[in-house]
Amino acid sequence: MARRNKDYSMSDNIRNQLAEHGIALMDVGTDTIWKPCLPIKNCHVS
């Protein structure tokens, strides 16, 4: 929903929080998929 509303800051925060728990979100065309990943501590994208 954050992506749909073009709230990219919130979208980045959600992705970072999920990455800290081992979930990677990826945009594929107009869809977003998730895949397991290694947990990333304090993931902050500038």
MIDOSE-1310 file (N, C-alpha, C; in nm, 2 decimals, decimal comma, always signed):
residues 46
marr	+0,08/-0,12/+0,00/+0,00/+0,00/+0,00/+0,09/+0,13/+0,00; +0,20/+0,12/+0,07/+0,29/+0,24/+0,07/+0,34/+0,27/-0,07; +0,38/+0,16/-0,14/+0,43/+0,18/-0,27/+0,32/+0,23/-0,36; +0,20/+0,18/-0,35/+0,08/+0,22/-0,43/+0,06/+0,37/-0,41
nkdy	+0,07/+0,41/-0,29/+0,05/+0,56/-0,25/+0,17/+0,64/-0,27; +0,28/+0,58/-0,33/+0,40/+0,65/-0,36/+0,46/+0,71/-0,23; +0,44/+0,65/-0,12/+0,51/+0,69/+0,01/+0,64/+0,60/+0,02; +0,74/+0,65/-0,05/+0,86/+0,57/-0,07/+0,94/+0,56/+0,06
smsd	+0,93/+0,66/+0,15/+1,00/+0,66/+0,28/+0,94/+0,55/+0,36; +0,81/+0,54/+0,37/+0,74/+0,43/+0,45/+0,77/+0,29/+0,38; +0,77/+0,29/+0,25/+0,80/+0,16/+0,18/+0,94/+0,12/+0,22; +1,04/+0,21/+0,22/+1,18/+0,17/+0,25/+1,19/+0,13/+0,40
nirn	+1,11/+0,19/+0,49/+1,12/+0,15/+0,63/+1,06/+0,01/+0,64; +0,95/-0,02/+0,57/+0,89/-0,15/+0,58/+0,99/-0,26/+0,53; +1,05/-0,23/+0,42/+1,15/-0,32/+0,36/+1,27/-0,35/+0,45; +1,31/-0,24/+0,52/+1,42/-0,25/+0,61/+1,39/-0,34/+0,73
qlae	+1,27/-0,31/+0,79/+1,22/-0,39/+0,90/+1,21/-0,54/+0,87; +1,15/-0,57/+0,75/+1,14/-0,71/+0,70/+1,28/-0,77/+0,68; +1,37/-0,70/+0,62/+1,51/-0,75/+0,60/+1,57/-0,78/+0,73; +1,55/-0,71/+0,84/+1,60/-0,74/+0,97/+1,55/-0,87/+1,02
hgia	+1,44/-0,92/+0,97/+1,38/-1,04/+1,01/+1,39/-1,15/+0,90; +1,48/-1,13/+0,80/+1,50/-1,23/+0,70/+1,41/-1,24/+0,59; +1,34/-1,13/+0,56/+1,25/-1,13/+0,44/+1,29/-1,02/+0,35; +1,31/-1,06/+0,22/+1,35/-0,96/+0,12/+1,23/-0,94/+0,03
lmdv	+1,19/-0,81/+0,01/+1,09/-0,78/-0,09/+1,15/-0,74/-0,22; +1,10/-0,78/-0,33/+1,15/-0,75/-0,46/+1,03/-0,71/-0,55; +1,05/-0,60/-0,62/+0,95/-0,55/-0,72/+0,98/-0,62/-0,85; +0,87/-0,69/-0,90/+0,88/-0,76/-1,03/+0,77/-0,70/-1,12
gtdt	+0,80/-0,62/-1,21/+0,69/-0,56/-1,29/+0,60/-0,47/-1,20; +0,47/-0,50/-1,20/+0,38/-0,43/-1,11/+0,36/-0,50/-0,98; +0,42/-0,62/-0,96/+0,40/-0,70/-0,84/+0,52/-0,68/-0,75; +0,49/-0,72/-0,62/+0,60/-0,73/-0,52/+0,60/-0,87/-0,47
iwkp	+0,72/-0,93/-0,47/+0,73/-1,07/-0,42/+0,83/-1,07/-0,30; +0,82/-1,18/-0,22/+0,91/-1,19/-0,11/+0,99/-1,32/-0,12; +1,11/-1,31/-0,07/+1,20/-1,43/-0,06/+1,27/-1,43/+0,08; +1,29/-1,55/+0,13/+1,37/-1,55/+0,25/+1,52/-1,50/+0,22
clpi	+1,58/-1,44/+0,32/+1,72/-1,40/+0,31/+1,78/-1,40/+0,45; +1,91/-1,38/+0,45/+1,98/-1,38/+0,58/+1,93/-1,25/+0,65; +1,90/-1,25/+0,78/+1,86/-1,13/+0,85/+1,97/-1,03/+0,84; +1,93/-0,90/+0,82/+2,03/-0,79/+0,81/+2,00/-0,70/+0,93
knch	+2,10/-0,69/+1,02/+2,09/-0,60/+1,14/+2,10/-0,45/+1,10; +2,01/-0,37/+1,15/+2,02/-0,22/+1,13/+2,04/-0,19/+0,98; +1,95/-0,24/+0,90/+1,95/-0,21/+0,76/+1,88/-0,08/+0,73; +1,96/+0,02/+0,69/+1,91/+0,15/+0,66/+1,96/+0,19/+0,52
vs	+1,87/+0,21/+0,43/+1,91/+0,26/+0,29/+1,90/+0,41/+0,29; +2,00/+0,47/+0,23/+2,00/+0,62/+0,22/+1,94/+0,66/+0,08
